[in-house]
């Protein structure tokens, strides 16, 4: 099931707001996850990501992960273009060699 960003944000906010009403963060997560139809682990992942994004926890932020993904895509495109250029270069070098041999 796909949750909208609004539902995710609200669920994470509820975990932080209701933390004091439960014996642990996990208990708050389990309670709220049941109410929104998510698994506790899914909600816990959202909470952990929010903590990373806000500097409360070590790790890769959402923005950093998006940047890495974009850079990986760019590297793939550049490698593809480089391969095409290598093949074209070899083709034209062979054509020049053939031309010289014929004259």
KOLGU-4560 file (N, C-alpha, C; in nm, 3 decimals, padded with zeros to 5 digits):
<recs>
<n_xx: 00.084 n_yy: -00.118 n_zz: 00.000 ca_xx: 00.000 ca_yy: 00.000 ca_zz: 00.000 c_xx: 00.089 c_yy: 00.125 c_zz: 00.000 mol: A seq: 1 type: UNK>
<n_xx: 00.055 n_yy: 00.220 n_zz: -00.082 ca_xx: 00.131 ca_yy: 00.344 ca_zz: -00.094 c_xx: 00.062 c_yy: 00.452 c_zz: -00.010 mol: A seq: 2 type: UNK>
<n_xx: 00.141 n_yy: 00.517 n_zz: 00.073 ca_xx: 00.088 ca_yy: 00.623 ca_zz: 00.159 c_xx: 00.132 c_yy: 00.758 c_zz: 00.105 mol: A seq: 3 type: UNK>
<n_xx: 00.043 n_yy: 00.855 n_zz: 00.113 ca_xx: 00.076 ca_yy: 00.990 ca_zz: 00.066 c_xx: 00.178 c_yy: 01.052 c_zz: 00.161 mol: A seq: 4 type: UNK>
<n_xx: 00.254 n_yy: 01.149 n_zz: 00.110 ca_xx: 00.351 ca_yy: 01.218 ca_zz: 00.198 c_xx: 00.283 c_yy: 01.281 c_zz: 00.319 mol: A seq: 5 type: UNK>
<n_xx: 00.160 n_yy: 01.330 n_zz: 00.301 ca_xx: 00.088 ca_yy: 01.392 ca_zz: 00.412 c_xx: 00.059 c_yy: 01.291 c_zz: 00.523 mol: A seq: 6 type: UNK>
<n_xx: 00.016 n_yy: 01.170 n_zz: 00.484 ca_xx: -00.013 ca_yy: 01.065 ca_zz: 00.584 c_xx: 00.115 c_yy: 01.025 c_zz: 00.655 mol: A seq: 7 type: UNK>
<n_xx: 00.223 n_yy: 01.012 n_zz: 00.579 ca_xx: 00.351 ca_yy: 00.975 ca_zz: 00.640 c_xx: 00.395 c_yy: 01.080 c_zz: 00.741 mol: A seq: 8 type: UNK>
<n_xx: 00.389 n_yy: 01.207 n_zz: 00.701 ca_xx: 00.431 ca_yy: 01.316 ca_zz: 00.791 c_xx: 00.346 c_yy: 01.319 c_zz: 00.917 mol: A seq: 9 type: UNK>
<n_xx: 00.216 n_yy: 01.304 n_zz: 00.899 ca_xx: 00.125 ca_yy: 01.308 ca_zz: 01.014 c_xx: 00.153 c_yy: 01.191 c_zz: 01.108 mol: A seq: 10 type: UNK>
<n_xx: 00.173 n_yy: 01.073 n_zz: 01.054 ca_xx: 00.200 ca_yy: 00.955 ca_zz: 01.137 c_xx: 00.330 c_yy: 00.973 c_zz: 01.215 mol: A seq: 11 type: UNK>
<n_xx: 00.433 n_yy: 01.024 n_zz: 01.149 ca_xx: 00.561 ca_yy: 01.047 ca_zz: 01.218 c_xx: 00.543 c_yy: 01.151 c_zz: 01.328 mol: A seq: 12 type: UNK>
<n_xx: 00.472 n_yy: 01.258 n_zz: 01.296 ca_xx: 00.447 ca_yy: 01.363 ca_zz: 01.397 c_xx: 00.372 c_yy: 01.305 c_zz: 01.518 mol: A seq: 13 type: UNK>
<n_xx: 00.274 n_yy: 01.219 n_zz: 01.491 ca_xx: 00.199 ca_yy: 01.157 ca_zz: 01.600 c_xx: 00.289 c_yy: 01.072 c_zz: 01.690 mol: A seq: 14 type: UNK>
<n_xx: 00.384 n_yy: 01.002 n_zz: 01.629 ca_xx: 00.476 ca_yy: 00.920 ca_zz: 01.710 c_xx: 00.550 c_yy: 01.009 c_zz: 01.809 mol: A seq: 15 type: UNK>
<n_xx: 00.601 n_yy: 01.123 n_zz: 01.761 ca_xx: 00.675 ca_yy: 01.213 ca_zz: 01.851 c_xx: 00.582 c_yy: 01.278 c_zz: 01.954 mol: A seq: 16 type: UNK>
<n_xx: 00.462 n_yy: 01.314 n_zz: 01.911 ca_xx: 00.367 ca_yy: 01.380 ca_zz: 02.003 c_xx: 00.317 c_yy: 01.284 c_zz: 02.110 mol: A seq: 17 type: UNK>
<n_xx: 00.297 n_yy: 01.157 n_zz: 02.074 ca_xx: 00.237 ca_yy: 01.061 ca_zz: 02.168 c_xx: 00.340 c_yy: 00.974 c_zz: 02.239 mol: A seq: 18 type: UNK>
<n_xx: 00.467 n_yy: 01.000 n_zz: 02.215 ca_xx: 00.573 ca_yy: 00.920 ca_zz: 02.277 c_xx: 00.558 c_yy: 00.912 c_zz: 02.429 mol: A seq: 19 type: UNK>
<n_xx: 00.523 n_yy: 01.024 n_zz: 02.490 ca_xx: 00.509 ca_yy: 01.029 ca_zz: 02.636 c_xx: 00.392 c_yy: 00.949 c_zz: 02.689 mol: A seq: 20 type: UNK>
<n_xx: 00.297 n_yy: 00.918 n_zz: 02.606 ca_xx: 00.179 ca_yy: 00.843 ca_zz: 02.648 c_xx: 00.199 c_yy: 00.691 c_zz: 02.639 mol: A seq: 21 type: UNK>
<n_xx: 00.316 n_yy: 00.650 n_zz: 02.592 ca_xx: 00.347 ca_yy: 00.506 ca_zz: 02.576 c_xx: 00.476 c_yy: 00.476 c_zz: 02.650 mol: A seq: 22 type: UNK>
<n_xx: 00.496 n_yy: 00.347 n_zz: 02.682 ca_xx: 00.617 ca_yy: 00.310 ca_zz: 02.757 c_xx: 00.745 c_yy: 00.319 c_zz: 02.674 mol: A seq: 23 type: UNK>
<n_xx: 00.730 n_yy: 00.321 n_zz: 02.541 ca_xx: 00.848 ca_yy: 00.333 ca_zz: 02.454 c_xx: 00.807 c_yy: 00.390 c_zz: 02.319 mol: A seq: 24 type: UNK>
<n_xx: 00.907 n_yy: 00.428 n_zz: 02.243 ca_xx: 00.877 ca_yy: 00.477 ca_zz: 02.107 c_xx: 00.815 c_yy: 00.365 c_zz: 02.025 mol: A seq: 25 type: UNK>
<n_xx: 00.864 n_yy: 00.244 n_zz: 02.043 ca_xx: 00.809 ca_yy: 00.131 ca_zz: 01.968 c_xx: 00.661 c_yy: 00.112 c_zz: 01.999 mol: A seq: 26 type: UNK>
<n_xx: 00.622 n_yy: 00.125 n_zz: 02.125 ca_xx: 00.481 ca_yy: 00.110 ca_zz: 02.162 c_xx: 00.396 c_yy: 00.218 c_zz: 02.093 mol: A seq: 27 type: UNK>
<n_xx: 00.449 n_yy: 00.340 n_zz: 02.084 ca_xx: 00.378 ca_yy: 00.447 ca_zz: 02.014 c_xx: 00.367 c_yy: 00.413 c_zz: 01.866 mol: A seq: 28 type: UNK>
<n_xx: 00.474 n_yy: 00.362 n_zz: 01.809 ca_xx: 00.475 ca_yy: 00.324 ca_zz: 01.667 c_xx: 00.370 c_yy: 00.217 c_zz: 01.640 mol: A seq: 29 type: UNK>
<n_xx: 00.367 n_yy: 00.113 n_zz: 01.723 ca_xx: 00.272 ca_yy: 00.003 ca_zz: 01.704 c_xx: 00.128 c_yy: 00.056 c_zz: 01.711 mol: A seq: 30 type: UNK>
<n_xx: 00.102 n_yy: 00.141 n_zz: 01.808 ca_xx: -00.033 ca_yy: 00.196 ca_zz: 01.825 c_xx: -00.076 c_yy: 00.279 c_zz: 01.704 mol: A seq: 31 type: UNK>
<n_xx: 00.010 n_yy: 00.367 n_zz: 01.659 ca_xx: -00.024 ca_yy: 00.457 ca_zz: 01.548 c_xx: -00.028 c_yy: 00.382 c_zz: 01.416 mol: A seq: 32 type: UNK>
<n_xx: 00.064 n_yy: 00.288 n_zz: 01.396 ca_xx: 00.066 ca_yy: 00.210 ca_zz: 01.272 c_xx: -00.066 c_yy: 00.138 c_zz: 01.252 mol: A seq: 33 type: UNK>
<n_xx: -00.120 n_yy: 00.080 n_zz: 01.359 ca_xx: -00.247 ca_yy: 00.011 ca_zz: 01.351 c_xx: -00.361 c_yy: 00.103 c_zz: 01.309 mol: A seq: 34 type: UNK>
<n_xx: -00.354 n_yy: 00.226 n_zz: 01.353 ca_xx: -00.462 ca_yy: 00.322 ca_zz: 01.321 c_xx: -00.458 c_yy: 00.370 c_zz: 01.176 mol: A seq: 35 type: UNK>
<n_xx: -00.339 n_yy: 00.373 n_zz: 01.115 ca_xx: -00.330 ca_yy: 00.422 ca_zz: 00.976 c_xx: -00.323 c_yy: 00.308 c_zz: 00.874 mol: A seq: 36 type: UNK>
<n_xx: -00.315 n_yy: 00.184 n_zz: 00.923 ca_xx: -00.312 ca_yy: 00.070 ca_zz: 00.832 c_xx: -00.174 c_yy: 00.039 c_zz: 00.777 mol: A seq: 37 type: UNK>
<n_xx: -00.071 n_yy: 00.082 n_zz: 00.849 ca_xx: 00.067 ca_yy: 00.052 ca_zz: 00.809 c_xx: 00.123 c_yy: -00.053 c_zz: 00.903 mol: A seq: 38 type: UNK>
<n_xx: 00.230 n_yy: -00.118 n_zz: 00.861 ca_xx: 00.296 ca_yy: -00.209 ca_zz: 00.954 c_xx: 00.382 c_yy: -00.126 c_zz: 01.048 mol: A seq: 39 type: UNK>
<n_xx: 00.403 n_yy: -00.173 n_zz: 01.169 ca_xx: 00.488 ca_yy: -00.099 ca_zz: 01.262 c_xx: 00.629 c_yy: -00.075 c_zz: 01.206 mol: A seq: 40 type: UNK>
<n_xx: 00.684 n_yy: -00.172 n_zz: 01.136 ca_xx: 00.819 ca_yy: -00.156 ca_zz: 01.082 c_xx: 00.823 c_yy: -00.045 c_zz: 00.977 mol: A seq: 41 type: UNK>
<n_xx: 00.719 n_yy: -00.035 n_zz: 00.896 ca_xx: 00.713 ca_yy: 00.073 ca_zz: 00.796 c_xx: 00.713 c_yy: 00.208 c_zz: 00.865 mol: A seq: 42 type: UNK>
<n_xx: 00.628 n_yy: 00.223 n_zz: 00.965 ca_xx: 00.622 ca_yy: 00.350 ca_zz: 01.037 c_xx: 00.754 c_yy: 00.379 c_zz: 01.109 mol: A seq: 43 type: UNK>
<n_xx: 00.814 n_yy: 00.277 n_zz: 01.166 ca_xx: 00.943 ca_yy: 00.296 ca_zz: 01.233 c_xx: 01.048 c_yy: 00.343 c_zz: 01.132 mol: A seq: 44 type: UNK>
<n_xx: 01.046 n_yy: 00.288 n_zz: 01.011 ca_xx: 01.139 ca_yy: 00.333 ca_zz: 00.907 c_xx: 01.119 c_yy: 00.480 c_zz: 00.876 mol: A seq: 45 type: UNK>
<n_xx: 00.993 n_yy: 00.524 n_zz: 00.869 ca_xx: 00.964 ca_yy: 00.666 ca_zz: 00.842 c_xx: 01.016 c_yy: 00.753 c_zz: 00.957 mol: A seq: 46 type: UNK>
<n_xx: 00.996 n_yy: 00.705 n_zz: 01.081 ca_xx: 01.043 ca_yy: 00.781 ca_zz: 01.198 c_xx: 01.195 c_yy: 00.791 c_zz: 01.194 mol: A seq: 47 type: UNK>
<n_xx: 01.263 n_yy: 00.681 n_zz: 01.167 ca_xx: 01.410 ca_yy: 00.681 ca_zz: 01.162 c_xx: 01.460 c_yy: 00.775 c_zz: 01.051 mol: A seq: 48 type: UNK>
<n_xx: 01.394 n_yy: 00.774 n_zz: 00.936 ca_xx: 01.434 ca_yy: 00.863 ca_zz: 00.827 c_xx: 01.413 c_yy: 01.008 c_zz: 00.866 mol: A seq: 49 type: UNK>
<n_xx: 01.302 n_yy: 01.037 n_zz: 00.933 ca_xx: 01.277 ca_yy: 01.173 ca_zz: 00.981 c_xx: 01.387 c_yy: 01.216 c_zz: 01.079 mol: A seq: 50 type: UNK>
<n_xx: 01.427 n_yy: 01.124 n_zz: 01.165 ca_xx: 01.534 ca_yy: 01.154 ca_zz: 01.261 c_xx: 01.666 c_yy: 01.184 c_zz: 01.189 mol: A seq: 51 type: UNK>
<n_xx: 01.694 n_yy: 01.109 n_zz: 01.083 ca_xx: 01.817 ca_yy: 01.135 ca_zz: 01.004 c_xx: 01.806 c_yy: 01.270 c_zz: 00.934 mol: A seq: 52 type: UNK>
<n_xx: 01.688 n_yy: 01.297 n_zz: 00.876 ca_xx: 01.668 ca_yy: 01.422 ca_zz: 00.801 c_xx: 01.678 c_yy: 01.545 c_zz: 00.890 mol: A seq: 53 type: UNK>
<n_xx: 01.644 n_yy: 01.530 n_zz: 01.017 ca_xx: 01.646 ca_yy: 01.644 ca_zz: 01.109 c_xx: 01.770 c_yy: 01.647 c_zz: 01.197 mol: A seq: 54 type: UNK>
<n_xx: 01.866 n_yy: 01.558 n_zz: 01.169 ca_xx: 01.992 ca_yy: 01.559 ca_zz: 01.244 c_xx: 01.986 c_yy: 01.494 c_zz: 01.380 mol: A seq: 55 type: UNK>
<n_xx: 01.878 n_yy: 01.426 n_zz: 01.413 ca_xx: 01.865 ca_yy: 01.360 ca_zz: 01.543 c_xx: 01.932 c_yy: 01.223 c_zz: 01.543 mol: A seq: 56 type: UNK>
<n_xx: 01.964 n_yy: 01.173 n_zz: 01.424 ca_xx: 02.021 ca_yy: 01.038 ca_zz: 01.410 c_xx: 02.125 c_yy: 01.043 c_zz: 01.299 mol: A seq: 57 type: UNK>
<n_xx: 02.231 n_yy: 00.966 n_zz: 01.316 ca_xx: 02.334 ca_yy: 00.955 ca_zz: 01.212 c_xx: 02.279 c_yy: 00.880 c_zz: 01.091 mol: A seq: 58 type: UNK>
<n_xx: 02.329 n_yy: 00.915 n_zz: 00.974 ca_xx: 02.290 ca_yy: 00.840 ca_zz: 00.855 c_xx: 02.263 c_yy: 00.932 c_zz: 00.737 mol: A seq: 59 type: UNK>
<n_xx: 02.226 n_yy: 00.869 n_zz: 00.628 ca_xx: 02.203 ca_yy: 00.939 ca_zz: 00.502 c_xx: 02.065 c_yy: 01.004 c_zz: 00.502 mol: A seq: 60 type: UNK>
<n_xx: 02.062 n_yy: 01.134 n_zz: 00.474 ca_xx: 01.933 ca_yy: 01.204 ca_zz: 00.469 c_xx: 01.863 c_yy: 01.175 c_zz: 00.337 mol: A seq: 61 type: UNK>
<n_xx: 01.737 n_yy: 01.209 n_zz: 00.331 ca_xx: 01.659 ca_yy: 01.191 ca_zz: 00.209 c_xx: 01.721 c_yy: 01.271 c_zz: 00.095 mol: A seq: 62 type: UNK>
<n_xx: 01.762 n_yy: 01.394 n_zz: 00.123 ca_xx: 01.823 ca_yy: 01.479 ca_zz: 00.020 c_xx: 01.954 c_yy: 01.420 c_zz: -00.031 mol: A seq: 63 type: UNK>
<n_xx: 02.035 n_yy: 01.368 n_zz: 00.061 ca_xx: 02.161 ca_yy: 01.306 ca_zz: 00.020 c_xx: 02.137 c_yy: 01.181 c_zz: -00.065 mol: A seq: 64 type: UNK>
<n_xx: 02.040 n_yy: 01.101 n_zz: -00.026 ca_xx: 02.008 ca_yy: 00.980 ca_zz: -00.102 c_xx: 01.959 c_yy: 01.016 c_zz: -00.242 mol: A seq: 65 type: UNK>
<n_xx: 01.878 n_yy: 01.121 n_zz: -00.253 ca_xx: 01.829 ca_yy: 01.165 ca_zz: -00.384 c_xx: 01.945 c_yy: 01.215 c_zz: -00.470 mol: A seq: 66 type: UNK>
<n_xx: 02.039 n_yy: 01.287 n_zz: -00.409 ca_xx: 02.155 ca_yy: 01.338 ca_zz: -00.483 c_xx: 02.242 c_yy: 01.223 c_zz: -00.533 mol: A seq: 67 type: UNK>
<n_xx: 02.264 n_yy: 01.124 n_zz: -00.449 ca_xx: 02.343 ca_yy: 01.007 ca_zz: -00.489 c_xx: 02.276 c_yy: 00.936 c_zz: -00.606 mol: A seq: 68 type: UNK>
<n_xx: 02.144 n_yy: 00.919 n_zz: -00.598 ca_xx: 02.070 ca_yy: 00.853 ca_zz: -00.705 c_xx: 02.083 c_yy: 00.930 c_zz: -00.836 mol: A seq: 69 type: UNK>
<n_xx: 02.073 n_yy: 01.063 n_zz: -00.829 ca_xx: 02.087 ca_yy: 01.148 ca_zz: -00.947 c_xx: 02.229 c_yy: 01.137 c_zz: -01.005 mol: A seq: 70 type: UNK>
<n_xx: 02.329 n_yy: 01.137 n_zz: -00.918 ca_xx: 02.467 ca_yy: 01.125 ca_zz: -00.966 c_xx: 02.493 c_yy: 00.989 c_zz: -01.029 mol: A seq: 71 type: UNK>
<n_xx: 02.436 n_yy: 00.883 n_zz: -00.972 ca_xx: 02.452 ca_yy: 00.749 ca_zz: -01.029 c_xx: 02.388 c_yy: 00.743 c_zz: -01.168 mol: A seq: 72 type: UNK>
<n_xx: 02.271 n_yy: 00.807 n_zz: -01.184 ca_xx: 02.206 ca_yy: 00.812 ca_zz: -01.315 c_xx: 02.294 c_yy: 00.887 c_zz: -01.415 mol: A seq: 73 type: UNK>
<n_xx: 02.350 n_yy: 00.998 n_zz: -01.371 ca_xx: 02.436 ca_yy: 01.077 ca_zz: -01.458 c_xx: 02.560 c_yy: 00.999 c_zz: -01.499 mol: A seq: 74 type: UNK>
<n_xx: 02.619 n_yy: 00.925 n_zz: -01.406 ca_xx: 02.736 ca_yy: 00.842 ca_zz: -01.437 c_xx: 02.700 c_yy: 00.736 c_zz: -01.541 mol: A seq: 75 type: UNK>
<n_xx: 02.583 n_yy: 00.672 n_zz: -01.526 ca_xx: 02.541 ca_yy: 00.572 ca_zz: -01.625 c_xx: 02.529 c_yy: 00.634 c_zz: -01.763 mol: A seq: 76 type: UNK>
<n_xx: 02.468 n_yy: 00.753 n_zz: -01.771 ca_xx: 02.451 ca_yy: 00.821 ca_zz: -01.900 c_xx: 02.586 c_yy: 00.857 c_zz: -01.960 mol: A seq: 77 type: UNK>
<n_xx: 02.677 n_yy: 00.906 n_zz: -01.877 ca_xx: 02.810 ca_yy: 00.944 ca_zz: -01.928 c_xx: 02.889 c_yy: 00.822 c_zz: -01.974 mol: A seq: 78 type: UNK>
<n_xx: 02.876 n_yy: 00.712 n_zz: -01.902 ca_xx: 02.945 ca_yy: 00.589 ca_zz: -01.945 c_xx: 02.891 c_yy: 00.540 c_zz: -02.079 mol: A seq: 79 type: UNK>
<n_xx: 02.757 n_yy: 00.549 n_zz: -02.095 ca_xx: 02.695 ca_yy: 00.510 ca_zz: -02.221 c_xx: 02.745 c_yy: 00.599 c_zz: -02.335 mol: A seq: 80 type: UNK>
<n_xx: 02.748 n_yy: 00.729 n_zz: -02.311 ca_xx: 02.795 ca_yy: 00.823 ca_zz: -02.413 c_xx: 02.942 c_yy: 00.799 c_zz: -02.444 mol: A seq: 81 type: UNK>
<n_xx: 03.022 n_yy: 00.772 n_zz: -02.343 ca_xx: 03.164 ca_yy: 00.744 ca_zz: -02.363 c_xx: 03.184 c_yy: 00.619 c_zz: -02.447 mol: A seq: 82 type: UNK>
<n_xx: 03.103 n_yy: 00.518 n_zz: -02.423 ca_xx: 03.113 ca_yy: 00.394 ca_zz: -02.501 c_xx: 03.079 c_yy: 00.419 c_zz: -02.648 mol: A seq: 83 type: UNK>
<n_xx: 02.977 n_yy: 00.500 n_zz: -02.672 ca_xx: 02.939 ca_yy: 00.536 ca_zz: -02.809 c_xx: 03.054 c_yy: 00.611 c_zz: -02.877 mol: A seq: 84 type: UNK>
<n_xx: 03.113 n_yy: 00.705 n_zz: -02.805 ca_xx: 03.226 ca_yy: 00.782 ca_zz: -02.861 c_xx: 03.346 c_yy: 00.693 c_zz: -02.890 mol: A seq: 85 type: UNK>
<n_xx: 03.374 n_yy: 00.595 n_zz: -02.803 ca_xx: 03.485 ca_yy: 00.502 ca_zz: -02.828 c_xx: 03.459 c_yy: 00.422 c_zz: -02.955 mol: A seq: 86 type: UNK>
<n_xx: 03.336 n_yy: 00.372 n_zz: -02.970 ca_xx: 03.303 ca_yy: 00.294 ca_zz: -03.090 c_xx: 03.311 c_yy: 00.380 c_zz: -03.216 mol: A seq: 87 type: UNK>
<n_xx: 03.261 n_yy: 00.502 n_zz: -03.208 ca_xx: 03.268 ca_yy: 00.593 ca_zz: -03.323 c_xx: 03.412 c_yy: 00.625 c_zz: -03.358 mol: A seq: 88 type: UNK>
<n_xx: 03.494 n_yy: 00.649 n_zz: -03.259 ca_xx: 03.634 ca_yy: 00.679 ca_zz: -03.280 c_xx: 03.705 c_yy: 00.562 c_zz: -03.349 mol: A seq: 89 type: UNK>
<n_xx: 03.679 n_yy: 00.442 n_zz: -03.301 ca_xx: 03.740 ca_yy: 00.323 ca_zz: -03.362 c_xx: 03.692 c_yy: 00.306 c_zz: -03.505 mol: A seq: 90 type: UNK>
<n_xx: 03.564 n_yy: 00.332 n_zz: -03.530 ca_xx: 03.508 ca_yy: 00.321 ca_zz: -03.664 c_xx: 03.577 c_yy: 00.418 c_zz: -03.759 mol: A seq: 91 type: UNK>
<n_xx: 03.587 n_yy: 00.546 n_zz: -03.718 ca_xx: 03.648 ca_yy: 00.646 ca_zz: -03.804 c_xx: 03.798 c_yy: 00.624 c_zz: -03.821 mol: A seq: 92 type: UNK>
<n_xx: 03.865 n_yy: 00.575 n_zz: -03.718 ca_xx: 04.008 ca_yy: 00.544 ca_zz: -03.729 c_xx: 04.029 c_yy: 00.433 c_zz: -03.832 mol: A seq: 93 type: UNK>
<n_xx: 03.943 n_yy: 00.331 n_zz: -03.828 ca_xx: 03.953 ca_yy: 00.221 ca_zz: -03.925 c_xx: 03.923 c_yy: 00.271 c_zz: -04.066 mol: A seq: 94 type: UNK>
<n_xx: 03.823 n_yy: 00.358 n_zz: -04.080 ca_xx: 03.790 ca_yy: 00.414 ca_zz: -04.212 c_xx: 03.906 c_yy: 00.496 c_zz: -04.266 mol: A seq: 95 type: UNK>
<n_xx: 03.973 n_yy: 00.573 n_zz: -04.182 ca_xx: 04.089 ca_yy: 00.653 ca_zz: -04.225 c_xx: 04.203 c_yy: 00.561 c_zz: -04.266 mol: A seq: 96 type: UNK>
<n_xx: 04.224 n_yy: 00.454 n_zz: -04.192 ca_xx: 04.329 ca_yy: 00.359 ca_zz: -04.224 c_xx: 04.300 c_yy: 00.294 c_zz: -04.359 mol: A seq: 97 type: UNK>
<n_xx: 04.175 n_yy: 00.252 n_zz: -04.380 ca_xx: 04.135 ca_yy: 00.192 ca_zz: -04.508 c_xx: 04.156 c_yy: 00.290 c_zz: -04.624 mol: A seq: 98 type: UNK>
<n_xx: 04.121 n_yy: 00.416 n_zz: -04.602 ca_xx: 04.135 ca_yy: 00.518 ca_zz: -04.705 c_xx: 04.282 c_yy: 00.536 c_zz: -04.743 mol: A seq: 99 type: UNK>
<n_xx: 04.369 n_yy: 00.538 n_zz: -04.643 ca_xx: 04.512 ca_yy: 00.556 ca_zz: -04.669 c_xx: 04.572 c_yy: 00.437 c_zz: -04.743 mol: A seq: 100 type: UNK>
<n_xx: 04.525 n_yy: 00.316 n_zz: -04.707 ca_xx: 04.577 ca_yy: 00.197 ca_zz: -04.772 c_xx: 04.536 c_yy: 00.190 c_zz: -04.919 mol: A seq: 101 type: UNK>
<n_xx: 04.418 n_yy: 00.244 n_zz: -04.952 ca_xx: 04.369 ca_yy: 00.240 ca_zz: -05.090 c_xx: 04.437 c_yy: 00.343 c_zz: -05.178 mol: A seq: 102 type: UNK>
<n_xx: 04.492 n_yy: 00.450 n_zz: -05.119 ca_xx: 04.553 ca_yy: 00.554 ca_zz: -05.204 c_xx: 04.701 c_yy: 00.535 c_zz: -05.223 mol: A seq: 103 type: UNK>
</recs>
